[in-house]
Amino acid sequence: MRRPATLILLTLCAAQAAAAAPIPSESPSRVSAQSAPRGKAKPQESKQAESRPVILRRDPKIVDVELEVALTLFDSPVLDSNGVNVVPERFRFPSIEVAVPVLTRTSWFDTDFAPLAASVFIDGRESKLEPGKVFSKTGAGVEALLRFQGTVDQPATSLRFVGRYSTQRWKLEIDRERAAQATWPREWPQWTQRYLGKELGIDPADPVTKDVAERAIDGGARSVTPYIAAQGVIQRVLGRWRAMTGAASELAPDGSLRGMRFTTGESPGLAAGRGTPVELATTCVSALRAIGIPSRIVYGITDANLRKRDRGDDDERRSRARGGLTFRYICEFYLPEIGWVPFDPIEMRGAGAGSRTSIGPIKGFADVTDLEAVLPLAVVPVPVGFDRADRYAVWGWKIAGGSVIDSDQSYSGIKLRETGRGNGKPPVAPAPTQDETP
C-alpha cells in the first residue's frame, strides 16, 4: 500500500532551497516537525541581528483622516414587506448615541488625537462637538471610541457624524527567521486572554475548526514554535477553503461603504469549505485560538482599487470605479516580547498557501502588501454595548425612546477622506511589543 505523503517542515532560512515531500492535490495534510540544517552566522552578524527588533517600522507617513458615518433616508418610495410602495418616513430620535471605533495603535499604525475635531450634521446643519466629550478609551488596550450623544427632535432625512484626526503609518520589516525561533511561553500575558476565547463571530471550540487546527501539525502544535504552528494551521485552513462566496464589502446606494459582506443562502465555514473574506478571517483566527495562540482580526478600511487582485462582485467593481472604499481584514497573532504579527488570508490564498508543501516565506504571512494603506478601526465588528448599524460595519448606535431604524427605508454608510502630510519620524523604530497598559 502506498504511504500517505507528509508535509516536510523547513526552517524559514532554508525553506526555498530544501526539497519537500509530495502531497495530495486536495490540500496539505499535516506539517511534520523535521527541520533542515541551518548555517551558522558570523559572530558579529549574529550580535547585530539579535540587537534589532524582530518587527521593525520603517518609512513613516503622516496622513490626516476625516472619517464619516451616516444614516440616510431613501429619497424615493420603497417596497414594504407586503410589496407595497411606501414613502420612507423621516426619522426622529428622542435619544441616540453613535459610536465609531478607532485604534490608538497597531504594529504598523499610530493615531494622534491631539488635533481631534468632530461635528454632527442633521440634514446638512452642522453642530461642532467638544473633542473631550467625543473621545473615550475603552479599557487599557488600544481600543477607543468617538461618540456622539444627542437628539433628533425634528423629522430628518440624514444624520452624519464626522471625526477628524491624524495618523502615522509605517511599513513593516519582520525578521521571520527570528520570529520562527520564538518559543511557547509558560503562560500568555494576562491582557491577551480575551484573544484566546470566544468572541462575536469567532469560536475556537467549533468542532470542525478545532479538529482541523489540532491535526494540522504532525506531532501537535507544541512540537514546533508558535510562528511555525500558526503558519501551518493557516495553510491547512486555506487548503480546506475551496471557494470564496463574495467580496469583502457591501455598498450603500450612494457608493459609501455600507457593511461587511456575509454569505447568504448557504452555510459558510470550514465544513462547507467556502465563505466571504470576513468569514475566512474569523475562521483563521478561531483556528489559531483553538491551538492556544492569541489572535485577532483588525477590521480596517482601504482604497478599493488596491484590492483589484481579490475576487470581486458588482458592488466591489462599483466601489473601484468610484474610487471608493472596501473593508480589509488583517489578522494578527501575538508573540511575547515580539508583538503582533500580521497576515492576510486572502493574500495568502492568492499566493497558493493552501497547496504549499512547506513552511517558508509566502506573501500575506508576516509580509502583507499595502498594509500601511489600511486604516485600522476595531478588533470587534461592532462596539461592545452598542447595536450594529443596519449592517455589521464596525460602528454602531444606541437608540432610546421606542424609536427604531427601518433598514428597508434608510441605509448607513462610511466615507473616508485622507490627506498626506509628508514623512513622519523617526524614520526607523521598533514596533510595539504589547498593547497599551495602564
C-alpha positions as CSV (number, residue, x, y, z in Angstrom):
1,M,0.0,0.0,0.0
2,R,1.3,3.5,-0.8
3,R,2.0,5.5,2.3
4,P,0.3,8.9,2.6
5,A,2.6,11.8,1.9
6,T,3.5,14.2,4.7
7,L,4.5,17.8,4.7
8,I,8.1,18.5,5.4
9,L,8.8,21.3,7.8
10,L,11.5,23.6,6.7
11,T,13.1,26.4,8.6
12,L,12.5,29.8,7.1
13,C,16.1,30.4,6.1
14,A,16.3,27.1,4.2
15,A,12.7,26.7,3.0
16,Q,13.1,27.6,-0.6
17,A,16.2,25.5,-1.1
18,A,15.2,22.3,0.6
19,A,13.0,19.7,-1.1
20,A,9.5,19.0,0.1
21,A,7.6,15.7,0.0
22,P,4.7,15.4,-2.4
23,I,1.2,15.7,-1.0
24,P,-2.3,15.0,-2.3
25,S,-3.6,17.7,-4.6
26,E,-6.6,18.5,-2.5
27,S,-4.7,20.2,0.4
28,P,-1.8,19.7,2.7
29,S,-2.5,17.1,5.4
30,R,0.0,17.9,8.2
31,V,3.3,19.6,8.9
32,S,6.0,17.4,10.3
33,A,8.4,18.6,12.9
34,Q,11.6,17.9,10.9
35,S,13.9,20.8,10.2
36,A,16.5,21.4,7.6
37,P,20.0,22.2,9.0
38,R,20.9,25.9,9.3
39,G,24.2,27.5,8.7
40,K,25.9,29.3,11.5
41,A,26.0,33.1,11.4
42,K,29.2,35.0,11.9
43,P,29.5,36.3,15.5
44,Q,29.3,40.0,14.5
45,E,26.3,39.4,12.2
46,S,24.6,37.4,15.0
47,K,25.1,40.2,17.5
48,Q,23.7,42.8,15.1
49,A,20.7,40.6,14.3
50,E,19.9,40.0,17.9
51,S,20.1,43.7,18.8
52,R,17.5,44.6,16.2
53,P,13.8,44.3,17.0
54,V,12.1,41.4,15.3
55,I,9.4,43.7,14.0
56,L,10.8,47.0,12.7
57,R,8.9,50.0,11.5
58,R,10.2,52.0,8.5
59,D,9.3,54.9,6.3
60,P,6.6,56.6,8.3
61,K,4.0,58.8,6.5
62,I,1.7,61.3,8.2
63,V,-1.9,61.2,7.0
64,D,-4.8,63.3,8.2
65,V,-8.1,61.4,8.4
66,E,-11.7,62.6,8.1
67,L,-13.9,59.6,8.9
68,E,-17.7,59.9,8.4
69,V,-20.5,57.6,9.3
70,A,-24.1,58.4,8.2
71,L,-27.7,57.3,8.3
72,T,-29.6,58.4,5.2
73,L,-33.3,58.0,4.3
74,F,-34.0,56.6,0.8
75,D,-35.1,59.5,-1.4
76,S,-37.8,57.6,-3.3
77,P,-40.6,55.2,-2.4
78,V,-39.6,51.7,-1.4
79,L,-41.3,48.4,-1.2
80,D,-42.5,47.3,2.2
81,S,-42.8,43.7,3.4
82,N,-46.2,43.4,1.6
83,G,-44.7,44.5,-1.7
84,V,-46.5,47.9,-1.5
85,N,-44.7,51.2,-2.4
86,V,-44.4,53.4,0.6
87,V,-42.7,56.8,1.1
88,P,-39.9,56.5,3.7
89,E,-40.8,58.0,7.0
90,R,-38.4,60.7,8.3
91,F,-36.7,59.7,11.5
92,R,-36.8,61.3,14.9
93,F,-34.8,60.2,17.9
94,P,-35.5,61.4,21.5
95,S,-32.1,60.0,22.3
96,I,-29.4,58.5,20.1
97,E,-25.8,57.6,20.8
98,V,-23.4,56.9,17.9
99,A,-20.1,55.1,18.5
100,V,-17.3,55.0,15.9
101,P,-14.3,52.8,16.9
102,V,-10.7,53.9,16.5
103,L,-7.5,52.1,17.4
104,T,-4.8,54.1,19.1
105,R,-2.1,52.0,17.5
106,T,-1.2,48.7,15.8
107,S,2.1,47.3,14.7
108,W,2.0,49.5,11.6
109,F,0.0,52.4,12.8
110,D,-0.2,55.2,15.4
111,T,-3.1,57.6,16.0
112,D,-2.7,61.2,17.1
113,F,-5.8,62.6,18.7
114,A,-4.3,66.0,19.6
115,P,-5.8,67.7,16.6
116,L,-9.2,65.8,17.1
117,A,-12.2,67.7,15.8
118,A,-15.8,66.4,15.4
119,S,-19.1,67.5,14.1
120,V,-22.6,66.2,13.7
121,F,-24.7,67.2,10.7
122,I,-28.5,66.8,10.7
123,D,-30.0,67.5,7.3
124,G,-26.8,69.3,6.5
125,R,-26.9,71.6,9.5
126,E,-23.5,71.3,11.3
127,S,-23.0,71.3,15.1
128,K,-19.4,71.3,16.3
129,L,-18.7,68.9,19.2
130,E,-16.2,69.2,22.1
131,P,-13.3,66.8,21.5
132,G,-13.0,66.0,25.2
133,K,-16.6,64.7,25.2
134,V,-16.2,62.8,21.9
135,F,-13.1,60.7,22.6
136,S,-13.0,57.9,25.2
137,K,-10.7,54.9,25.7
138,T,-12.5,51.6,26.2
139,G,-10.1,50.0,28.6
140,A,-6.3,49.7,29.0
141,G,-5.6,48.4,25.5
142,V,-5.6,50.0,22.0
143,E,-9.4,50.4,21.6
144,A,-11.1,53.8,21.8
145,L,-14.4,55.4,20.6
146,L,-15.5,58.6,19.0
147,R,-19.0,59.2,20.4
148,F,-22.0,61.5,19.7
149,Q,-24.9,61.5,22.0
150,G,-27.9,63.8,21.4
151,T,-31.4,64.1,20.0
152,V,-33.0,64.5,16.6
153,D,-36.2,66.2,17.6
154,Q,-37.3,67.4,14.2
155,P,-38.1,64.9,11.4
156,A,-34.9,64.4,9.4
157,T,-33.6,62.6,6.3
158,S,-29.9,62.4,7.2
159,L,-27.7,62.2,10.2
160,R,-23.9,62.4,9.7
161,F,-21.1,62.1,12.3
162,V,-17.6,63.2,11.3
163,G,-14.4,62.8,13.2
164,R,-11.0,64.3,12.1
165,Y,-7.6,63.2,13.5
166,S,-4.1,62.5,12.4
167,T,-2.3,59.2,11.8
168,Q,1.2,57.9,11.2
169,R,1.6,54.8,9.0
170,W,4.7,52.6,8.8
171,K,6.0,49.9,6.5
172,L,6.9,46.7,8.5
173,E,10.1,44.7,8.2
174,I,9.8,41.4,10.1
175,D,12.7,39.1,10.7
176,R,10.8,35.9,10.0
177,E,13.6,33.6,10.9
178,R,13.9,35.1,14.5
179,A,10.1,35.2,14.8
180,A,10.1,31.5,13.9
181,Q,12.6,30.8,16.7
182,A,10.4,32.3,19.5
183,T,9.3,29.6,21.8
184,W,6.0,29.0,23.6
185,P,5.7,30.9,26.9
186,R,4.8,29.2,30.2
187,E,1.7,31.4,30.1
188,W,0.4,34.1,27.9
189,P,0.3,37.7,29.3
190,Q,-3.0,38.4,31.1
191,W,-4.1,41.1,28.7
192,T,-4.0,38.6,25.8
193,Q,-6.6,36.2,27.4
194,R,-9.5,37.8,25.5
195,Y,-7.8,36.9,22.3
196,L,-7.8,33.2,23.2
197,G,-11.5,32.7,23.8
198,K,-14.9,33.1,22.0
199,E,-16.0,36.4,20.7
200,L,-18.6,37.6,18.3
201,G,-18.0,35.6,15.1
202,I,-15.0,33.8,16.5
203,D,-15.4,30.3,18.1
204,P,-12.2,28.3,18.8
205,A,-14.4,25.5,20.2
206,D,-16.2,24.9,16.9
207,P,-15.7,21.1,16.4
208,V,-14.7,21.3,12.7
209,T,-12.3,24.2,13.2
210,K,-10.8,22.7,16.3
211,D,-10.2,19.4,14.6
212,V,-8.6,21.0,11.5
213,A,-6.4,23.2,13.7
214,E,-5.3,20.4,16.1
215,R,-4.5,18.0,13.2
216,A,-2.6,20.5,11.1
217,I,0.8,19.9,12.7
218,D,2.4,16.4,12.7
219,G,3.3,16.0,16.4
220,G,0.9,18.7,17.5
221,A,1.2,22.5,17.7
222,R,3.6,22.4,20.7
223,S,6.1,20.3,18.8
224,V,7.0,23.4,16.8
225,T,7.3,27.1,17.7
226,P,4.1,29.3,17.7
227,Y,5.1,31.1,14.5
228,I,5.6,27.8,12.6
229,A,2.4,26.4,14.2
230,A,0.4,29.5,13.2
231,Q,1.5,29.3,9.5
232,G,0.9,25.6,9.3
233,V,-2.6,25.9,10.7
234,I,-3.5,28.8,8.4
235,Q,-2.2,26.9,5.4
236,R,-4.3,23.9,6.4
237,V,-7.4,26.1,6.8
238,L,-6.7,27.6,3.3
239,G,-6.3,24.2,1.9
240,R,-9.8,23.3,3.0
241,W,-11.3,26.7,1.8
242,R,-12.3,25.7,-1.7
243,A,-14.3,28.8,-2.8
244,M,-15.0,32.5,-2.0
245,T,-18.7,33.3,-2.0
246,G,-18.4,37.1,-2.4
247,A,-16.3,40.2,-1.9
248,A,-15.3,41.9,1.3
249,S,-17.9,44.6,1.4
250,E,-21.4,45.7,0.7
251,L,-22.0,49.2,-0.7
252,A,-24.8,51.7,0.0
253,P,-26.8,53.3,-2.8
254,D,-24.7,56.4,-2.7
255,G,-21.5,54.4,-3.1
256,S,-20.4,54.7,0.5
257,L,-19.2,51.6,2.4
258,R,-22.3,50.0,4.0
259,G,-21.1,46.9,5.7
260,M,-19.2,43.6,5.7
261,R,-20.3,41.0,3.2
262,F,-21.6,37.7,4.6
263,T,-22.7,34.6,2.8
264,T,-26.4,34.3,2.2
265,G,-28.5,31.3,1.3
266,E,-25.9,28.7,2.4
267,S,-23.7,27.8,5.4
268,P,-20.1,29.2,5.2
269,G,-17.1,27.9,7.1
270,L,-14.7,25.0,7.1
271,A,-17.3,22.3,7.0
272,A,-18.6,23.8,3.7
273,G,-15.2,24.9,2.5
274,R,-16.4,28.3,1.5
275,G,-17.3,31.8,2.6
276,T,-16.6,35.5,2.2
277,P,-13.3,37.3,3.2
278,V,-14.6,38.2,6.7
279,E,-15.8,34.6,7.2
280,L,-12.4,33.3,6.2
281,A,-10.7,35.7,8.6
282,T,-12.9,34.7,11.5
283,T,-12.2,31.0,10.7
284,C,-8.4,31.6,10.7
285,V,-8.5,33.4,14.0
286,S,-10.7,30.8,15.5
287,A,-8.3,28.1,14.4
288,L,-5.3,29.8,15.9
289,R,-7.1,30.3,19.2
290,A,-8.0,26.6,19.1
291,I,-4.3,25.7,19.4
292,G,-3.7,28.3,22.1
293,I,-2.2,31.3,20.2
294,P,-3.7,34.7,20.9
295,S,-5.0,36.1,17.7
296,R,-7.5,38.7,16.4
297,I,-8.9,40.5,13.4
298,V,-8.1,44.1,12.8
299,Y,-11.1,45.4,10.9
300,G,-9.9,48.2,8.6
301,I,-10.8,50.1,5.5
302,T,-8.8,50.9,2.5
303,D,-8.9,52.1,-1.1
304,A,-10.9,49.5,-3.1
305,N,-8.5,50.0,-6.1
306,L,-5.7,48.4,-4.0
307,R,-7.7,45.2,-3.9
308,K,-8.1,44.5,-7.6
309,R,-6.4,41.2,-7.3
310,D,-9.2,39.9,-4.9
311,R,-12.3,38.3,-6.2
312,G,-15.0,41.0,-6.6
313,D,-18.7,41.3,-7.3
314,D,-20.7,44.1,-8.7
315,D,-20.6,46.1,-5.5
316,E,-16.8,45.9,-5.3
317,R,-16.4,46.8,-9.0
318,R,-18.7,49.8,-8.5
319,S,-16.6,50.8,-5.5
320,R,-13.4,50.7,-7.5
321,A,-15.0,52.6,-10.4
322,R,-16.0,55.4,-7.9
323,G,-12.7,55.4,-6.2
324,G,-14.5,54.1,-3.1
325,L,-13.7,52.0,-0.1
326,T,-13.6,48.4,0.9
327,F,-13.2,46.5,4.2
328,R,-9.9,44.7,4.7
329,Y,-9.5,42.1,7.4
330,I,-5.9,42.0,8.7
331,C,-5.4,39.0,11.0
332,E,-2.7,39.1,13.7
333,F,-1.2,36.6,16.2
334,Y,0.8,37.5,19.2
335,L,4.4,36.5,20.1
336,P,5.7,37.5,23.6
337,E,8.3,40.3,23.5
338,I,7.9,40.5,19.7
339,G,4.4,41.8,19.2
340,W,1.6,41.3,16.8
341,V,2.5,39.5,13.5
342,P,0.1,40.4,10.7
343,F,-1.3,38.1,8.0
344,D,-3.9,38.4,5.3
345,P,-5.7,35.2,4.5
346,I,-6.9,36.5,1.2
347,E,-3.5,37.4,0.0
348,M,-2.1,34.1,1.3
349,R,-4.8,32.2,-0.6
350,G,-4.0,34.1,-3.8
351,A,-0.3,33.2,-3.4
352,G,-1.2,29.5,-3.2
353,A,-0.7,28.9,0.5
354,G,-3.4,26.3,0.6
355,S,-1.4,23.9,-1.5
356,R,2.0,24.7,-0.1
357,T,4.2,21.7,0.8
358,S,6.5,23.6,3.1
359,I,6.6,26.3,5.8
360,G,8.5,29.1,4.2
361,P,8.2,32.7,3.2
362,I,4.9,33.4,1.4
363,K,3.2,36.7,0.6
364,G,0.5,37.6,3.0
365,F,2.1,36.0,6.1
366,A,4.3,38.5,8.0
367,D,4.7,40.2,4.6
368,V,1.4,41.9,3.9
369,T,1.0,44.0,0.8
370,D,-0.2,47.6,1.2
371,L,-0.5,47.2,4.9
372,E,0.3,50.8,5.5
373,A,-2.7,51.8,3.3
374,V,-5.2,50.2,5.7
375,L,-6.9,52.5,8.3
376,P,-7.4,50.1,11.3
377,L,-10.6,50.8,13.2
378,A,-11.5,47.9,15.5
379,V,-10.8,44.4,16.7
380,V,-14.6,43.6,17.0
381,P,-17.2,44.0,14.4
382,V,-19.4,46.3,16.5
383,P,-18.6,48.3,19.6
384,V,-19.4,46.5,22.9
385,G,-22.6,47.7,24.3
386,F,-24.0,49.1,21.1
387,D,-26.3,47.7,18.4
388,R,-24.7,47.3,15.0
389,A,-25.7,49.7,12.2
390,D,-28.0,48.3,9.6
391,R,-25.1,46.1,8.7
392,Y,-22.0,44.9,10.6
393,A,-19.7,47.8,9.8
394,V,-17.6,48.3,13.0
395,W,-19.7,51.3,14.1
396,G,-23.0,51.2,16.0
397,W,-25.7,53.1,17.9
398,K,-28.0,53.1,20.8
399,I,-31.5,54.4,20.4
400,A,-33.9,55.1,23.2
401,G,-37.5,56.2,23.4
402,G,-39.0,53.5,21.4
403,S,-37.6,54.7,18.0
404,V,-36.3,52.2,15.5
405,I,-34.4,52.4,12.3
406,D,-36.0,50.6,9.4
407,S,-33.2,49.3,7.1
408,D,-35.8,49.0,4.3
409,Q,-36.4,52.7,4.4
410,S,-32.9,54.0,5.2
411,Y,-29.3,53.0,4.9
412,S,-26.0,53.5,6.7
413,G,-22.6,54.3,5.2
414,I,-18.9,55.1,5.9
415,K,-16.9,57.6,4.0
416,L,-13.2,58.4,4.3
417,R,-11.1,61.3,3.2
418,E,-7.3,61.3,3.7
419,T,-4.7,64.0,3.2
420,G,-1.0,63.2,3.1
421,R,1.3,65.4,5.2
422,G,4.7,64.1,4.3
423,N,7.2,62.0,6.1
424,G,6.9,61.2,9.8
425,K,9.6,60.5,12.3
426,P,11.7,58.7,13.4
427,P,12.5,57.0,10.1
428,V,13.1,53.7,11.8
429,A,11.6,52.5,15.1
430,P,10.7,49.2,16.9
431,A,7.1,48.1,16.6
432,P,5.1,47.9,19.9
433,T,5.7,44.6,21.7
434,Q,2.3,44.7,23.5
435,D,-0.9,46.6,23.7
436,E,-1.0,49.7,25.8
437,T,-1.4,49.0,29.5
438,P,-2.2,51.4,32.4
